[in-house]
Amino acid sequence: MRTRLALLLASVFALSPLAGIAADKKIADVKDLAGSWQGWVASQSGGQDHVTMTIEADGSYQASTRAGTPTVGKFYLEGGKLRYQSSLSSGSATVSEDKGKTWLTVIPEGTAYSATGRTEYQRMK
């Protein structure tokens, strides 16, 4: 009986979420995104490109890779969910916090450029 209880407790602790794992942050206004963000995006050549994005208080943004590939777009709220539309793709986005850092994840949906996949940006101070 004790062995079963010990195994059960060990399983619960092993499978339960741990403190410090990224937690989604509710965005009530796109102005909360304003600022500079940096991340990595899959390049068309199959590698990774460093990307920098600047978001304005109205949700509009400009992003570019080191190679100079520019993208412009806008973040907006639709039905309480964060979305974006850019010159290359459209889709959903989420904001999360982990260990004092804020992350913006952009997930393209149903476009030719969705091959770049999701991109995670870290807020720069």
C-alpha positions as CSV (number, residue, x, y, z in Angstrom):
1,M,0.0,0.0,0.0
2,R,2.8,2.5,0.9
3,T,4.6,1.7,-2.3
4,R,1.5,2.4,-4.4
5,L,0.9,5.7,-2.5
6,A,4.5,6.7,-3.0
7,L,4.3,5.9,-6.7
8,L,1.1,7.8,-7.0
9,L,2.5,10.9,-5.3
10,A,5.7,10.7,-7.4
11,S,3.6,10.5,-10.6
12,V,1.5,13.5,-9.5
13,F,4.6,15.6,-8.9
14,A,6.3,14.5,-12.1
15,L,3.3,15.3,-14.3
16,S,2.1,18.5,-12.6
17,P,3.1,21.9,-13.9
18,L,6.0,23.4,-12.1
19,A,6.3,27.0,-10.9
20,G,8.3,29.1,-13.3
21,I,6.9,27.6,-16.5
22,A,5.8,30.3,-18.9
23,A,2.3,31.5,-18.2
24,D,0.0,33.1,-20.8
25,K,-0.6,36.8,-20.2
26,K,-4.0,38.3,-21.1
27,I,-3.7,41.3,-23.4
28,A,-6.5,43.9,-22.9
29,D,-5.0,46.5,-25.3
30,V,-2.5,46.2,-28.1
31,K,-0.6,49.2,-26.6
32,D,0.7,46.7,-24.0
33,L,2.8,45.2,-26.9
34,A,4.5,48.6,-27.7
35,G,8.3,48.4,-27.7
36,S,11.2,46.4,-29.2
37,W,11.2,42.6,-29.6
38,Q,13.9,40.2,-30.9
39,G,13.7,36.6,-32.0
40,W,14.6,34.0,-34.6
41,V,12.6,33.1,-37.6
42,A,13.1,30.2,-40.1
43,S,14.6,31.5,-43.3
44,Q,13.5,30.5,-46.8
45,S,16.9,28.8,-47.2
46,G,16.1,26.5,-44.3
47,G,18.3,28.1,-41.6
48,Q,17.4,30.7,-39.0
49,D,17.5,34.5,-39.2
50,H,17.7,36.9,-36.3
51,V,14.7,39.2,-36.5
52,T,14.0,42.6,-34.8
53,M,10.5,44.0,-34.4
54,T,9.3,47.3,-33.2
55,I,5.6,47.6,-32.2
56,E,3.8,50.9,-31.9
57,A,1.1,51.8,-29.4
58,D,-1.6,51.3,-32.1
59,G,-0.4,47.7,-32.8
60,S,1.3,48.5,-36.1
61,Y,4.8,47.0,-36.4
62,Q,7.9,46.7,-38.6
63,A,10.1,43.7,-38.4
64,S,13.3,42.9,-40.3
65,T,15.9,40.2,-40.4
66,R,19.7,40.7,-40.5
67,A,19.4,40.0,-44.2
68,G,17.2,43.1,-44.4
69,T,13.9,41.3,-45.3
70,P,11.2,43.8,-44.1
71,T,7.8,42.9,-42.9
72,V,5.0,45.4,-41.8
73,G,1.8,44.5,-40.1
74,K,-0.6,45.2,-37.3
75,F,-1.6,43.3,-34.1
76,Y,-5.3,43.6,-33.1
77,L,-7.8,42.0,-30.7
78,E,-10.6,39.9,-32.1
79,G,-13.1,38.3,-29.7
80,G,-10.6,38.8,-26.9
81,K,-7.8,37.0,-28.8
82,L,-4.6,38.5,-30.1
83,R,-4.3,38.3,-33.8
84,Y,-2.0,39.9,-36.5
85,Q,-2.0,40.7,-40.2
86,S,1.3,41.3,-42.0
87,S,2.6,41.9,-45.5
88,L,3.5,38.2,-45.5
89,S,1.0,36.3,-43.4
90,S,-1.8,36.4,-40.8
91,G,-2.6,34.4,-37.7
92,S,-2.7,34.4,-34.0
93,A,-0.3,35.5,-31.3
94,T,0.1,34.9,-27.6
95,V,2.1,36.7,-24.9
96,S,3.6,34.8,-22.0
97,E,6.0,35.5,-19.1
98,D,8.7,33.3,-17.8
99,K,11.4,34.0,-15.2
100,G,10.9,37.8,-15.5
101,K,11.0,37.8,-19.4
102,T,8.1,38.5,-21.7
103,W,7.6,36.5,-24.9
104,L,5.5,37.1,-27.9
105,T,4.7,34.1,-30.0
106,V,3.4,34.6,-33.5
107,I,1.7,31.7,-35.2
108,P,0.9,32.0,-39.0
109,E,-2.2,30.4,-40.2
110,G,-3.1,29.1,-43.7
111,T,-0.7,31.1,-45.8
112,A,2.2,30.3,-48.2
113,Y,4.5,31.9,-45.6
114,S,3.3,29.7,-42.8
115,A,6.3,27.5,-43.6
116,T,8.4,29.8,-41.5
117,G,6.3,28.5,-38.6
118,R,5.8,30.1,-35.2
119,T,8.2,32.7,-34.2
120,E,9.0,33.7,-30.6
121,Y,10.2,37.2,-29.7
122,Q,11.6,38.4,-26.4
123,R,10.7,41.9,-25.2
124,M,13.9,44.0,-25.1
125,K,14.2,46.6,-22.3
